[in-house]
Every structure is written in structure tokens, then in C-alpha cells.
Amino acid sequence: TGERKTITIENILFDFDMFNIKPEYIANLDILANYLSDNPNAQIEVGGHTDWLGSNEYNYLLSYKRSKSVKDYLVAKGSKPENIVTAKYGEDNPVAANATNDGRDNPAGRKYNRRAEFKVIAQGSESLLAVKPLDIESGQNGGINGTNNGTSVSADKKYTIQIFALKNQKPIDFFADLVGVKMNVSDDGWYRYYVGEFDSYKEAKLALDNLKALGYNPFIRKLSFFEK
């Protein structure tokens, strides 16, 4: 019968906090679906991954939803469900840096971590499947990993955590379970309450998770948003 031809597919990326298949990846998944139809004994793994924003638990769930949405698409195209294994990795296996070397957020890197990765468990008898690695371009700020030669962190590089934005002012002791809450009144008339001052995004992220555990719905902002 001659040599088996090789079918090449790509891993796919997702938008932030989303698990729907982006239109530009439909053709890629259709090639995979055709391969699975032509090779009923082939088996693949679809591994879901996330960037590091959000709690570990949330990201495991999101990574599962990403792998499941890919599997659901392939099954809808006629692939056998038992030939597609889904795996959830959460934020544990980044392929690019989520932060720059000085701890700042790195959206250019994070976008590559929001992905579904394909692995071949068993090759087909009719054709072979090859998975092209992600083509990770260098972002700005010295590339995906970032570079920074400075040591001190200026105010516009620091982070804080906003815990509330209210139209009506509340006394600071309203937040009895938090120490060091500050208030900022901006031109739009909102009273914004924030807490903490962090030299790196990673430190702020740890504090953010703790605040979520206390029942707040906080998010990270640059400290310069409140303090010039």
C-alpha cells in the first residue's frame, strides 16, 4: 500500500476566560476530524491549558471546558468519542511566561498559555498525525520572558487590588476584616476602595486569591490608577 501519508494539525488558542472554538481554527479541527474518521483506531489526547489569571480551581475547570469543547466539536463531525481523551492541566504547564522578569503582567506570553494541545496516543493505520508546535512570537518588553535591568520598582510599576467601586461613600471601617484599605474618588464620581501595594504582579495575584477566599470580588490594578 506504500507509505502512510502524514497529516499535520496545529494546537489552538482561546480568548481570555473563553472556551469557544475561534473561527480561524475550524479548518484545522476539520482536518483532525477527517483524520480520525479515516483512522478509526487512532487515539489522541486533547489537553486544555490556561494562563495564570484566576484561582487554580477555576483554571482547572476552564481548561477542562476548553478540552471538552474541542472534543464535542470533533464528535459532532463524526469522530468516535472513545478515541479522544480529554485532559485538564489548568495553569500548570505554561509554554510562555505569564509575567515579565520584573513581575509585570505579560499579555503577549499569556495568550499562548490559553490553549488546547494535541498529543498522539495511537497512530492510525491509514495515515499518520503530526502536531505542529505553537509558533511563539516574541512579545514586546524584551520578548515573551521580558527583561528588566532596573532594581527599584516605581509607582507606575506597582500593583494594588480594587475591592469595591461604589456610588455612595462607605466608612473605611466598613471593611472590618481588611487592614489598610484606602479610598479614591475619581472624576467620574465613583468611590473606589483598594488595598495593598505590590512590587510584582505575582504578589498581587496571591493577595487577590486570598481576598476572593474572603468573599470579595476583587481585581488587580496598577497603583498609579489611584496614586500619581
ZIPE-V165580 format. One line per field, one symbol per residue. phi: phi as a letter, one per 30 degrees, with the letter a starting at -180 (. if undefined). A space follows every 50 residues. Layout:
phi->???
This chain:
phi->.idddcccbcdbcbdeicbdddedcdddddddddddddbdcdbbccccbb dcdjdedddddddddddddddedddddjddedcbccbcchcdbdcbddbd dcjddbeddeddddbcccbddbddddbccccdddcdddddhijedibacd cdcdedcdbbbdcabbdcdcddddcddbcidcbbccddidcccbbibbdb dddddddeddddddjdcdbdbddddcbd
